[in-house]
Amino acid sequence: MKNTLIKNATLVNEDQQFIADLRIKNGRIDQIASELAAVNNEEIIDASGCLLLPGMIDDQVHFREPGLTHKGTIETESRAAVAGGITSYMEMPNVNPATTNLEALEAKFAIAQRTSLANYSFYLGATEVNLDEIKKLDPTKHCGVKVFMGASTGDLLVEHPQALDNIFEQSPTLIVTHCESSPIIAQNHKCLLLEKGTVDIHDHPWIRSDKACFASSSYAVNLAKKFNAQLHVLHITTAKELSLFEKGSIVGKNITSEACVHHLWYTNDDYQTKGNLIKCNPAIKTRKDRDAILYGLQTGQIDIIATDHAPHTWQEKQVDYDKAPAGLPLVEAALLSLLDQVSKGNLTINQVVQKVAHNPAIRYKICERGFLREGYFADLVLVDPNAATLHTHENSRYHCRWTPFDNHTFSAKILSTWVNGHQVYDGCNICAPMNASQRLVFNHNANHYYW
């Protein structure tokens, strides 16, 4: 493996910014110091004026393999991810067939071992009848169990109270939830049809309303408190839900929450121009809700930022609202969109690094990742904050070859991404060697690293 010396970078780490050199050796961060001399013909990168960040850890993606590979694959979507500065991800179980047993789960790990460019883990999907499979999860090897608490399809919908009680009481791993109330959604849809005779994309945030979100997320929080379970509520979209979560540091919390980049960017006003391209569940809602989510990130009521990357083909989105699938491709533009939030003054760069790297590592107890620390794996992203990036359908790397950010110019540019010390993206091209990525490992039996 080629060793690399990154010089004169501005490191952003553990609520600090400082200019230093960083050496990558044997896949790990070997040294961090104000001045390091080159040794052994290592590659030298002058990073003057650039930001060096721990790679983004995306705790929620849908890469569509197996069974839905016309939308994306672990290989294609992880290529886009590393080009976007994402070095690790955790992928969801709603593929075909759904990942609801350990055999199917390990089969996905096997695919990733062969084809993924970023480090990886996969969730087991909960059903109302697979508690025995959930109990087999190993908290050192598996990132968690995903519970669709309403508003899903097929076997992955879990609504029966006793089934939910059993999962929250007996899961050996972190429980992550999609929280929307199916009965409330159905009632909202019925009422709008009676009122208007038809529904369209502008009705989406009113059908999948703040009431539907709060009813389900508050139920999940109450279950976690009842059983002292570890709960992470995904993609918060409403101002109302913030009251469910504690402010402050993620350290020591049993109940945490996440926001996604598109809910920080868009509002219901954007349906006019974007239409079904930004149809997602939970729905993008009002400007008030978006601003509340940004506020929740600042207060610590929301702990993590992720993508919920969910590619569908362009053709699948070009249909009537009711038939259009929910979800949008985001991994390549996620970190860039957050750097735009920094340039707008909505977040600080320290907050971004905390929410996309430090806090996911802490919440999931990921071994030796998520920080710029000597001895940790060299999962890094180098950013030029003063070089713009035009993102278009044509230059996106997603298998679906479209982006909701088409023709937007971001205020920064990703110059390089390293995964386990391997440069996998050089600012223009994917340059990944075979076997650069690794399966994520979790350390649930020891005190974790805090700062």
Sine and cosine of phi, psi and omega as CSV:
sin_phi,cos_phi,sin_psi,cos_psi,sin_omega,cos_omega
0.00,0.00,0.71,-0.70,0.02,-1.00
-0.95,0.32,0.76,-0.65,0.10,-0.99
-1.00,0.03,0.51,-0.86,-0.12,-0.99
-0.72,-0.70,0.65,-0.76,0.10,-0.99
-0.90,-0.44,0.91,-0.42,0.05,-1.00
-0.99,-0.13,0.87,-0.48,-0.11,-0.99
-0.93,-0.36,0.57,-0.82,0.18,-0.98
0.90,0.43,0.41,0.91,0.03,-1.00
-0.99,0.16,0.43,-0.90,0.18,-0.98
-1.00,-0.04,0.96,-0.26,-0.01,-1.00
-0.98,0.18,0.72,-0.70,0.07,-1.00
-0.91,-0.42,0.92,-0.39,-0.16,-0.99
-0.30,-0.95,0.75,-0.66,0.12,-0.99
0.79,0.62,0.74,0.67,0.08,-1.00
0.92,0.40,0.40,0.91,0.05,-1.00
-0.76,-0.65,0.42,-0.91,0.15,-0.99
-0.75,-0.66,0.79,-0.61,-0.03,-1.00
-0.42,-0.91,0.54,-0.84,0.02,-1.00
-1.00,0.09,0.78,-0.63,-0.04,-1.00
-0.34,-0.94,0.17,-0.99,0.15,-0.99
-0.98,-0.19,0.50,-0.87,0.03,-1.00
-0.68,-0.73,0.77,-0.63,0.01,-1.00
-0.97,-0.26,0.75,-0.66,0.12,-0.99
-0.98,-0.20,0.83,-0.56,-0.01,-1.00
-0.60,-0.80,0.78,-0.63,0.03,-1.00
0.80,0.61,0.62,0.78,0.11,-0.99
1.00,0.08,-0.03,1.00,-0.06,-1.00
-0.80,-0.60,0.22,-0.98,0.11,-0.99
-0.98,0.22,0.94,-0.33,-0.10,-0.99
-1.00,0.09,-0.71,0.70,-0.03,-1.00
-0.55,-0.84,0.54,-0.84,0.19,-0.98
-0.75,-0.66,0.84,-0.54,-0.03,-1.00
-0.38,-0.93,0.26,-0.97,-0.03,-1.00
-0.93,0.37,-0.45,0.90,0.00,-1.00
-0.47,-0.89,0.90,-0.44,0.04,-1.00
-0.85,-0.52,0.71,-0.71,0.03,-1.00
-1.00,0.03,0.62,-0.78,0.02,-1.00
-0.93,0.38,0.60,-0.80,0.01,-1.00
-0.67,-0.74,0.45,-0.89,0.19,-0.98
0.82,0.57,0.62,0.79,0.09,-1.00
0.84,0.54,0.51,0.86,0.01,-1.00
-0.94,0.34,0.41,-0.91,0.05,-1.00
-0.94,0.35,0.69,-0.72,0.01,-1.00
-0.92,-0.40,0.78,-0.63,0.05,-1.00
-0.88,-0.48,0.87,-0.50,0.08,-1.00
-1.00,0.09,0.93,-0.36,-0.07,-1.00
-0.96,-0.30,0.48,0.88,0.01,-1.00
-0.83,0.55,0.75,-0.66,0.01,-1.00
0.99,0.17,0.02,1.00,-0.05,-1.00
-0.94,-0.35,0.36,-0.93,0.02,-1.00
-0.99,-0.16,0.73,-0.68,0.11,-0.99
-0.93,-0.36,0.88,-0.48,-0.11,-0.99
-0.86,-0.50,0.46,-0.89,0.26,-0.96
-0.90,0.44,0.62,-0.78,-0.03,-1.00
-0.86,0.51,0.51,-0.86,0.02,-1.00
-0.93,0.37,0.68,-0.73,0.10,-0.99
-0.95,-0.32,0.95,-0.31,-0.09,-1.00
-1.00,-0.08,0.93,-0.36,-0.11,-0.99
-1.00,0.05,0.13,0.99,-0.02,-1.00
-0.44,-0.90,0.98,-0.20,0.11,-0.99
-0.69,-0.73,0.35,-0.94,0.10,-1.00
-0.81,-0.58,0.97,-0.24,-0.05,-1.00
-0.99,-0.14,-0.06,1.00,0.28,-0.96
0.97,0.23,0.16,0.99,0.02,-1.00
-0.90,-0.44,0.74,-0.67,0.16,0.99
-1.00,0.01,0.22,-0.98,0.25,-0.97
1.00,-0.05,-0.37,0.93,-0.03,-1.00
-0.80,-0.60,0.61,0.79,-0.18,-0.98
-0.96,0.27,-0.09,1.00,0.16,-0.99
-0.94,0.34,-0.30,0.95,0.05,-1.00
-1.00,-0.02,-0.63,0.77,-0.04,-1.00
0.04,-1.00,0.26,-0.97,0.06,-1.00
-0.73,-0.68,0.21,-0.98,0.06,-1.00
-0.85,0.52,-0.63,0.78,0.00,-1.00
-0.93,0.37,-0.78,0.62,-0.10,-1.00
-0.91,0.41,-0.67,0.74,-0.08,-1.00
-0.97,0.23,-0.50,0.86,0.08,-1.00
-0.95,0.31,-0.47,0.88,0.12,-0.99
-0.89,0.46,-0.71,0.70,0.05,-1.00
-0.90,0.43,-0.60,0.80,-0.03,-1.00
-0.89,0.45,-0.74,0.67,-0.04,-1.00
-0.93,0.38,-0.52,0.85,0.10,-1.00
-0.91,0.42,-0.39,0.92,0.05,-1.00
-1.00,-0.09,0.13,0.99,0.04,-1.00
1.00,0.08,0.20,0.98,0.06,-1.00
-1.00,-0.04,0.85,-0.52,-0.06,-1.00
-0.96,-0.29,-0.24,0.97,0.04,-1.00
-0.56,-0.83,0.51,-0.86,0.02,-1.00
-0.54,-0.84,0.31,-0.95,0.12,-0.99
-0.80,-0.61,0.82,-0.57,-0.23,-0.97
-0.94,-0.33,0.49,-0.87,-0.21,-0.98
-1.00,-0.01,0.32,-0.95,-0.15,-0.99
-1.00,0.00,-0.05,1.00,-0.09,-1.00
-1.00,0.07,0.92,0.39,0.12,-0.99
-0.93,-0.36,-0.29,-0.96,-0.05,-1.00
-0.71,-0.70,0.94,-0.35,0.01,1.00
-0.96,0.27,0.38,-0.93,0.00,-1.00
-0.88,0.47,0.52,-0.85,-0.06,-1.00
-1.00,0.08,1.00,0.09,-0.12,-0.99
-0.87,-0.50,0.14,0.99,0.10,-0.99
-0.60,-0.80,0.26,-0.97,-0.11,-0.99
-0.92,0.40,-0.53,0.85,0.01,-1.00
-0.90,0.44,-0.72,0.69,0.03,-1.00
-0.91,0.41,-0.60,0.80,0.01,-1.00
-0.89,0.46,-0.76,0.65,-0.02,-1.00
-0.93,0.37,-0.46,0.89,0.08,-1.00
-0.89,0.45,-0.58,0.81,0.05,-1.00
-0.94,0.35,-0.63,0.78,0.09,-1.00
-0.86,0.51,-0.61,0.79,-0.01,-1.00
-0.91,0.41,-0.64,0.77,0.07,-1.00
-0.89,0.46,-0.72,0.69,-0.03,-1.00
-0.90,0.44,-0.60,0.80,0.02,-1.00
-0.86,0.50,-0.54,0.84,-0.01,-1.00
-0.99,0.10,-0.55,0.84,-0.27,-0.96
-0.80,-0.60,-0.24,0.97,-0.11,-0.99
-0.98,0.21,0.67,-0.74,0.07,-1.00
-1.00,-0.01,-0.32,0.95,0.03,-1.00
-0.92,-0.39,0.36,-0.93,0.07,-1.00
-0.89,0.45,0.43,-0.90,-0.26,-0.97
-0.54,-0.84,0.47,-0.88,0.27,-0.96
-0.49,-0.87,0.24,-0.97,-0.10,-1.00
-0.67,-0.74,0.63,-0.78,0.05,-1.00
-1.00,0.07,0.56,-0.83,0.26,-0.97
-0.99,0.11,0.67,-0.74,0.05,-1.00
-1.00,0.04,0.74,-0.67,0.05,-1.00
-0.99,0.14,0.60,-0.80,0.20,-0.98
-0.80,-0.60,0.00,-1.00,0.01,-1.00
-0.98,0.18,-0.08,1.00,-0.08,-1.00
-0.73,-0.68,0.22,0.98,-0.05,-1.00
-0.91,-0.41,0.55,0.83,0.00,-1.00
-0.84,0.53,-0.60,0.80,-0.01,-1.00
-0.89,0.46,-0.59,0.81,0.06,-1.00
-0.93,0.36,-0.65,0.76,0.03,-1.00
-0.86,0.51,-0.67,0.75,-0.03,-1.00
-0.92,0.38,-0.30,0.95,0.03,-1.00
-0.99,0.15,-0.19,0.98,-0.05,-1.00
-0.87,0.49,0.62,-0.78,0.03,-1.00
-0.97,-0.24,0.92,-0.40,-0.07,-1.00
-0.90,0.43,-0.20,0.98,0.09,-1.00
-1.00,0.01,-0.27,0.96,-0.08,-1.00
-0.89,-0.45,-0.36,0.93,-0.11,-0.99
-0.85,-0.52,0.69,-0.72,-0.12,-0.99
-0.97,0.26,-0.44,0.90,0.00,-1.00
0.32,-0.95,-0.06,-1.00,0.05,-1.00
-0.89,-0.46,0.73,-0.68,-0.03,-1.00
-0.99,-0.15,0.80,-0.60,0.01,-1.00
-0.89,-0.46,0.89,-0.46,0.14,-0.99
-1.00,0.05,0.99,-0.16,-0.03,-1.00
-1.00,0.05,0.95,0.30,-0.07,-1.00
1.00,-0.09,0.30,-0.95,0.14,-0.99
0.88,0.48,0.65,0.76,0.12,-0.99
-0.77,-0.64,-0.08,-1.00,0.02,-1.00
-0.78,-0.62,0.34,-0.94,0.08,-1.00
0.92,0.39,-0.48,-0.88,-0.10,-0.99
-0.95,0.32,-0.25,0.97,-0.12,-0.99
-0.99,0.13,0.00,1.00,0.08,-1.00
-0.99,0.12,0.83,-0.55,0.03,-1.00
-0.86,-0.51,0.94,-0.33,-0.03,-1.00
-0.83,-0.56,-0.41,0.91,-0.10,-1.00
-0.90,0.43,0.79,-0.61,-0.07,-1.00
-0.83,0.56,-0.66,0.75,-0.03,-1.00
-0.93,0.37,-0.61,0.79,0.04,-1.00
-0.89,0.45,-0.67,0.74,0.03,-1.00
-0.92,0.40,-0.69,0.73,0.07,-1.00
-0.82,0.57,-0.72,0.70,-0.05,-1.00
-0.90,0.44,-0.66,0.75,0.01,-1.00
-0.91,0.42,-0.73,0.68,-0.05,-1.00
-0.93,0.37,-0.49,0.87,0.00,-1.00
-0.99,0.15,-0.54,0.84,-0.23,-0.97
-0.88,-0.47,-0.09,1.00,0.01,-1.00
-0.90,0.44,0.76,-0.65,0.03,-1.00
-0.99,0.12,-0.10,0.99,-0.05,-1.00
-0.84,-0.54,0.09,-1.00,0.13,-0.99
-0.84,0.55,0.67,-0.74,0.09,-1.00
-0.98,-0.20,0.82,-0.57,0.09,-1.00
-0.91,-0.41,0.63,-0.77,-0.16,-0.99
-0.78,-0.62,0.63,-0.78,0.29,-0.96
-0.99,-0.13,0.89,-0.45,-0.16,-0.99
-0.91,-0.42,0.97,-0.23,0.21,-0.98
-0.52,-0.85,0.66,-0.75,-0.03,-1.00
-1.00,0.09,0.91,-0.42,0.01,-1.00
-0.88,0.48,-0.68,0.73,0.02,-1.00
-0.87,0.49,-0.63,0.77,0.00,-1.00
-0.93,0.36,-0.65,0.76,0.04,-1.00
-0.87,0.50,-0.71,0.70,-0.01,-1.00
-0.89,0.46,-0.65,0.76,0.01,-1.00
-0.92,0.39,-0.67,0.74,0.04,-1.00
-0.87,0.49,-0.68,0.73,0.00,-1.00
-0.89,0.45,-0.69,0.72,0.01,-1.00
-0.88,0.47,-0.69,0.72,-0.03,-1.00
-0.91,0.42,-0.65,0.76,0.01,-1.00
-0.92,0.39,-0.62,0.79,0.06,-1.00
-0.89,0.45,-0.65,0.76,0.03,-1.00
-0.91,0.41,-0.59,0.81,-0.05,-1.00
-0.97,0.24,-0.68,0.73,-0.15,-0.99
-0.94,-0.33,-0.37,0.93,-0.07,-1.00
1.00,0.06,-0.28,0.96,0.02,-1.00
-0.37,-0.93,0.28,-0.96,0.08,-1.00
-0.76,-0.65,0.44,-0.90,0.05,-1.00
-0.63,-0.77,-0.10,-1.00,-0.12,-0.99
-0.86,0.51,-0.49,0.87,0.00,-1.00
-0.92,0.38,-0.33,0.94,0.03,-1.00
-1.00,0.08,-0.17,0.99,-0.14,-0.99
-0.82,0.57,-0.74,0.67,-0.01,-1.00
-0.95,0.32,-0.24,0.97,0.04,-1.00
-1.00,-0.04,-0.48,0.88,0.12,-0.99
-0.95,0.33,-0.78,0.62,0.04,-1.00
-0.99,-0.11,0.96,0.29,-0.28,-0.96
-0.99,0.14,0.13,-0.99,0.08,-1.00
-0.90,0.44,-0.54,0.84,0.05,-1.00
-0.90,0.43,-0.66,0.75,0.02,-1.00
-0.90,0.44,-0.64,0.77,0.02,-1.00
-0.92,0.38,-0.74,0.67,-0.08,-1.00
-0.91,0.41,-0.65,0.76,-0.01,-1.00
-0.85,0.52,-0.65,0.76,-0.05,-1.00
-0.98,0.17,-0.70,0.71,-0.03,-1.00
-0.92,0.38,-0.58,0.82,0.05,-1.00
-0.93,0.37,-0.56,0.83,0.09,-1.00
-0.89,0.46,-0.71,0.70,0.02,-1.00
-0.89,0.46,-0.69,0.73,0.00,-1.00
-0.89,0.45,-0.67,0.74,0.02,-1.00
-0.90,0.43,-0.62,0.79,0.06,-1.00
-0.90,0.44,-0.67,0.74,0.00,-1.00
-0.89,0.46,-0.64,0.77,0.04,-1.00
-0.93,0.36,-0.64,0.77,-0.02,-1.00
-0.88,0.47,-0.66,0.75,-0.10,-0.99
-0.96,-0.29,0.11,0.99,-0.02,-1.00
0.81,0.58,0.68,0.73,-0.05,-1.00
-1.00,0.01,0.37,-0.93,0.12,-0.99
-1.00,0.02,0.90,-0.44,-0.11,-0.99
-0.80,-0.59,0.70,-0.71,0.11,-0.99
-0.79,-0.61,0.91,-0.40,-0.05,-1.00
-1.00,-0.02,0.85,-0.52,-0.10,-1.00
-0.99,0.12,0.37,-0.93,0.14,-0.99
0.55,0.84,0.95,0.31,0.12,-0.99
-0.93,0.38,0.73,-0.69,-0.06,-1.00
-0.79,-0.61,-0.01,1.00,-0.13,-0.99
-0.77,-0.64,0.51,-0.86,0.10,-1.00
-0.89,0.46,-0.58,0.81,-0.07,-1.00
-0.88,0.48,-0.58,0.82,-0.08,-1.00
-0.95,0.31,-0.32,0.95,-0.06,-1.00
-0.86,0.51,-0.50,0.87,-0.03,-1.00
-0.89,0.45,-0.28,0.96,-0.04,-1.00
-0.99,0.17,-0.22,0.98,-0.19,-0.98
-0.84,-0.54,0.59,-0.81,-0.02,-1.00
-0.97,0.25,0.57,-0.82,0.12,-0.99
-0.98,0.21,0.29,-0.96,0.15,-0.99
0.98,-0.19,-0.21,-0.98,-0.09,-1.00
-0.87,0.49,0.51,-0.86,0.06,-1.00
-0.94,0.33,-0.33,0.94,-0.09,-1.00
-0.87,0.50,0.82,-0.58,0.06,-1.00
1.00,0.08,-0.05,1.00,0.00,-1.00
-0.98,0.22,0.70,-0.72,0.17,-0.99
-1.00,0.03,-0.40,0.92,-0.05,-1.00
-0.83,-0.56,0.86,-0.51,-0.04,-1.00
-0.76,-0.65,0.12,-0.99,-0.04,-1.00
-0.57,-0.82,0.24,-0.97,-0.09,-1.00
-0.70,-0.71,0.53,-0.85,0.21,-0.98
-0.87,-0.49,0.40,-0.92,0.02,-1.00
-0.91,-0.42,0.46,-0.89,-0.19,-0.98
-0.88,0.48,-0.57,0.82,-0.04,-1.00
-0.95,0.31,-0.49,0.87,0.06,-1.00
-0.97,0.25,-0.29,0.96,0.11,-0.99
-1.00,0.08,-0.26,0.97,-0.15,-0.99
-0.97,-0.25,-0.77,0.64,-0.14,-0.99
-0.99,-0.15,0.33,-0.94,0.19,-0.98
-0.74,-0.67,0.05,-1.00,0.01,-1.00
-0.88,0.48,-0.33,0.94,0.08,-1.00
-0.89,0.46,-0.45,0.89,-0.08,-1.00
-0.98,0.21,-0.19,0.98,0.09,-1.00
-0.88,0.48,-0.45,0.89,-0.04,-1.00
-0.87,0.49,-0.63,0.78,-0.03,-1.00
-0.98,-0.22,-0.50,0.87,-0.08,-1.00
-1.00,-0.10,-0.44,0.90,0.06,-1.00
0.82,0.57,-0.71,-0.71,-0.05,-1.00
-0.91,0.41,-0.29,0.96,0.00,-1.00
-0.87,0.49,-0.47,0.88,0.03,-1.00
-0.94,-0.35,0.32,0.95,0.15,-0.99
-0.94,0.34,0.83,-0.56,0.00,-1.00
-0.46,-0.89,0.30,-0.95,0.03,-1.00
-0.83,-0.56,0.81,-0.58,-0.09,1.00
-0.89,0.46,0.35,-0.94,-0.12,-0.99
-0.97,0.26,0.49,-0.87,0.27,-0.96
-0.91,0.40,0.76,-0.64,-0.15,-0.99
-0.90,-0.43,-0.62,-0.78,-0.20,-0.98
-1.00,0.07,0.22,-0.98,0.08,-1.00
-0.86,0.51,-0.62,0.78,0.05,-1.00
-0.87,0.50,-0.68,0.73,0.03,-1.00
-0.91,0.42,-0.70,0.71,0.02,-1.00
-0.86,0.51,-0.71,0.70,-0.01,-1.00
-0.91,0.42,-0.56,0.83,0.04,-1.00
-0.92,0.39,-0.61,0.79,0.03,-1.00
-0.90,0.44,-0.69,0.72,0.06,-1.00
-0.86,0.50,-0.65,0.76,0.05,-1.00
-0.89,0.45,-0.67,0.74,0.02,-1.00
-0.88,0.47,-0.55,0.83,0.09,-1.00
-0.91,0.40,-0.62,0.79,-0.01,-1.00
-0.94,0.35,-0.58,0.82,-0.04,-1.00
-1.00,0.08,-0.28,0.96,-0.08,-1.00
1.00,-0.02,0.04,1.00,0.11,-0.99
-0.92,0.39,-0.47,0.88,0.16,-0.99
-0.93,-0.37,0.79,-0.61,-0.23,-0.97
-0.99,-0.17,-0.47,0.88,-0.18,-0.98
-0.69,-0.73,0.56,-0.83,0.15,-0.99
-0.92,-0.40,0.75,-0.67,0.00,-1.00
-0.70,-0.71,-0.20,-0.98,-0.04,-1.00
-0.93,-0.37,-0.62,0.78,-0.26,-0.97
0.83,0.56,0.57,0.82,0.05,-1.00
-0.74,0.67,0.84,-0.54,-0.09,-1.00
-0.54,-0.84,1.00,0.08,-0.08,-1.00
-0.97,0.24,0.65,-0.76,0.20,-0.98
-0.76,-0.65,0.35,-0.94,0.00,-1.00
-0.95,0.32,0.39,-0.92,0.05,-1.00
-0.84,0.54,-0.67,0.74,-0.04,-1.00
-0.90,0.43,-0.60,0.80,0.01,-1.00
-0.91,0.42,-0.44,0.90,0.01,-1.00
-1.00,0.07,-0.25,0.97,-0.09,-1.00
-1.00,-0.05,0.76,0.65,-0.01,-1.00
-0.73,-0.69,0.02,-1.00,0.03,-1.00
-0.87,0.49,0.46,-0.89,-0.08,-1.00
-0.76,0.65,-0.78,0.63,-0.09,-1.00
-0.88,0.48,-0.47,0.88,-0.06,-1.00
-1.00,-0.08,-0.24,0.97,-0.06,-1.00
-0.96,0.28,0.72,-0.70,0.04,-1.00
-0.95,0.32,0.42,-0.91,-0.02,-1.00
-0.99,-0.10,0.70,-0.71,0.05,-1.00
0.74,-0.67,0.42,-0.91,-0.02,-1.00
-0.53,-0.85,0.49,-0.87,-0.02,-1.00
-0.98,0.19,0.73,-0.68,-0.17,-0.99
-0.63,-0.78,-0.30,0.95,-0.23,-0.97
-0.88,0.47,-0.54,0.84,-0.06,-1.00
-0.96,0.30,-0.45,0.89,-0.07,-1.00
-0.95,-0.30,-0.03,1.00,-0.15,-0.99
-0.88,0.48,-0.82,0.57,-0.04,-1.00
-0.91,0.42,-0.63,0.78,0.05,-1.00
-0.87,0.49,-0.63,0.77,0.02,-1.00
-0.91,0.42,-0.57,0.82,0.04,-1.00
-0.95,0.32,-0.55,0.84,0.08,-1.00
-0.93,0.38,-0.52,0.86,0.16,-0.99
-0.90,0.43,-0.63,0.78,0.06,-1.00
-0.87,0.49,-0.60,0.80,0.06,-1.00
-0.91,0.42,-0.72,0.69,-0.03,-1.00
-0.90,0.44,-0.46,0.89,0.04,-1.00
-0.99,0.12,-0.16,0.99,-0.02,-1.00
1.00,0.08,0.17,0.99,-0.01,-1.00
-0.98,0.18,-0.49,0.87,0.07,-1.00
-0.64,-0.77,0.35,-0.94,0.14,-0.99
-0.99,-0.11,0.33,-0.94,0.04,-1.00
-0.90,0.44,-0.56,0.83,0.06,-1.00
-0.89,0.45,-0.65,0.76,0.02,-1.00
-0.91,0.41,-0.64,0.77,0.03,-1.00
-0.87,0.50,-0.75,0.66,-0.01,-1.00
-0.88,0.47,-0.64,0.77,0.04,-1.00
-0.88,0.48,-0.70,0.71,-0.13,-0.99
-0.98,0.20,-0.44,0.90,-0.07,-1.00
-0.97,-0.25,-0.21,0.98,-0.06,-1.00
-0.77,-0.64,-0.88,0.47,-0.06,-1.00
-0.87,0.48,-0.79,0.61,-0.12,-0.99
-0.93,0.37,-0.64,0.77,0.12,-0.99
-0.87,0.50,-0.63,0.77,0.02,-1.00
-0.89,0.45,-0.64,0.77,0.00,-1.00
-0.94,0.33,-0.73,0.69,-0.09,-1.00
-0.89,0.45,-0.66,0.75,-0.04,-1.00
-1.00,-0.05,-0.06,1.00,-0.03,-1.00
0.81,0.58,0.76,0.66,0.00,-1.00
-0.96,0.28,0.75,-0.66,-0.06,-1.00
-0.95,0.33,0.86,-0.50,0.26,-0.96
0.84,0.54,0.65,0.76,0.08,-1.00
-0.62,-0.78,0.25,-0.97,0.10,-0.99
1.00,-0.05,-0.03,1.00,-0.01,-1.00
-0.65,-0.76,0.40,-0.91,0.18,-0.98
-1.00,-0.02,1.00,-0.04,-0.04,-1.00
-0.66,-0.75,0.63,-0.78,0.05,-1.00
-0.86,0.51,0.74,-0.68,-0.03,-1.00
1.00,-0.07,-0.30,0.95,0.03,-1.00
-0.98,0.20,0.37,-0.93,0.09,-1.00
-0.86,0.51,0.62,-0.78,-0.02,-1.00
-1.00,0.10,0.96,0.26,0.15,-0.99
-0.98,-0.19,0.98,-0.22,-0.23,-0.97
-0.70,-0.72,0.41,-0.91,0.14,-0.99
-0.67,-0.74,0.76,-0.65,0.02,-1.00
-0.97,-0.24,0.79,-0.61,-0.13,-0.99
-0.81,-0.59,0.71,-0.71,0.20,-0.98
-0.99,-0.12,0.94,-0.35,-0.08,-1.00
-0.97,0.24,-0.10,0.99,-0.07,-1.00
-0.91,-0.42,0.10,0.99,0.03,-1.00
-0.93,-0.35,0.78,-0.62,-0.10,-1.00
-0.99,0.13,0.38,-0.93,0.06,-1.00
-0.76,-0.65,0.89,-0.45,0.12,-0.99
-1.00,0.07,0.85,-0.53,-0.03,-1.00
-0.94,-0.34,0.80,-0.60,-0.07,-1.00
-0.69,-0.73,0.22,-0.98,0.13,-0.99
-0.82,0.57,-0.70,0.72,-0.13,-0.99
-0.93,0.37,-0.58,0.81,-0.05,-1.00
-0.99,-0.13,0.05,1.00,0.06,-1.00
-0.96,0.29,0.47,-0.88,-0.05,-1.00
-0.98,-0.19,0.04,1.00,0.01,-1.00
-0.90,0.43,0.50,-0.87,0.07,-1.00
-0.87,0.49,-0.55,0.84,-0.01,-1.00
-0.97,0.23,-0.27,0.96,0.10,-1.00
0.83,0.55,0.67,0.74,0.22,-0.98
-0.53,-0.85,0.36,-0.93,-0.01,-1.00
-0.63,-0.78,0.62,-0.78,0.08,-1.00
-0.92,0.38,-0.27,0.96,-0.01,-1.00
-1.00,-0.08,0.38,0.93,-0.07,-1.00
-0.78,0.62,0.79,-0.61,0.03,-1.00
0.94,0.34,0.24,0.97,0.13,-0.99
-1.00,0.04,0.67,-0.75,0.07,-1.00
-0.98,-0.22,0.93,-0.37,0.05,-1.00
-0.98,0.21,0.40,-0.92,-0.14,-0.99
-1.00,0.10,-0.05,1.00,-0.04,-1.00
-0.68,-0.73,0.14,-0.99,0.01,-1.00
-0.68,-0.74,0.70,-0.72,0.09,-1.00
-1.00,0.09,0.87,-0.49,-0.08,-1.00
-1.00,-0.04,-0.50,0.87,-0.05,-1.00
-0.26,-0.97,0.54,-0.84,0.11,-0.99
-0.75,-0.66,0.72,-0.70,0.07,-1.00
-0.89,-0.46,0.69,-0.73,0.11,-0.99
-0.84,-0.53,0.88,-0.47,-0.05,-1.00
0.79,0.62,0.64,0.77,0.04,-1.00
0.99,0.12,-0.18,0.98,0.04,-1.00
-1.00,0.04,0.78,-0.63,0.14,-0.99
-0.96,0.29,0.89,-0.45,-0.04,-1.00
-0.96,-0.28,-0.23,0.97,0.04,-1.00
-0.53,-0.85,0.75,-0.67,-0.09,-1.00
-0.94,-0.34,0.29,0.96,-0.02,-1.00
0.99,-0.14,-0.33,0.94,0.05,-1.00
-0.76,-0.65,-0.66,0.75,-0.16,-0.99
-0.80,-0.61,0.50,-0.87,0.21,-0.98
-0.97,0.26,0.79,-0.62,-0.06,-1.00
-0.73,-0.68,0.66,0.75,-0.16,-0.99
-0.98,0.20,0.75,-0.67,0.18,-0.98
-0.98,0.20,0.25,-0.97,0.09,-1.00
-0.91,0.42,0.59,-0.80,0.11,-0.99
0.89,0.45,0.54,0.84,0.08,-1.00
-0.96,0.29,-0.54,0.84,-0.10,-1.00
-1.00,0.03,0.22,-0.98,0.02,-1.00
-0.65,-0.76,0.41,-0.91,0.17,-0.99
-0.94,0.35,0.74,-0.68,0.03,-1.00
-0.93,0.38,0.60,-0.80,0.03,-1.00
-0.86,-0.51,0.60,-0.80,-0.11,-0.99
-0.86,-0.51,0.68,-0.73,-0.08,-1.00
-0.94,-0.33,1.00,0.05,-0.07,-1.00
-1.00,-0.07,0.02,1.00,-0.07,-1.00
-0.93,-0.37,0.20,0.98,-0.01,-1.00
-0.63,-0.78,0.36,-0.93,0.09,-1.00
-0.89,0.46,0.69,-0.73,-0.04,-1.00
-1.00,0.03,0.18,-0.98,0.00,-1.00
-0.99,0.15,0.79,-0.61,0.10,-0.99
-0.80,-0.60,0.17,-0.98,0.05,-1.00
-0.75,-0.66,0.00,0.00,0.00,0.00
